[in-house]
Amino acid sequence: MRDHDISQRRACKLVGVDPKTVRRERPPDCAEIRKEMQEIAGKRRRFGYRRIGVLLERKGMSMNHKKLYRIYREEGLSVKKRRGR
């Protein structure tokens, strides 16, 4: 859009994207939450993102479940699989 003489509305319509999503800047993730998630996941290896979210809420760090899951995946956290016998 900046390189060509075309409006933002027209460019978004051509691409098929809502203009509001282009204008909106996502707020940065809090480093404290990531650090706290790493600590909880290190101590409690069997806890998934939902259970970690409950523990974060108890500490006063509440957020949307979708954002929580996104951060959980970006950090590479997952429930460790148990080995068979």
Summary of the structure (lengths in Angstrom):
residues: 85
radius of gyration: 19.1
end to end distance: 59.2
largest distance: 65.7
contacts: 162
relative contact order: 0.12
helix: 54%
strand: 0%
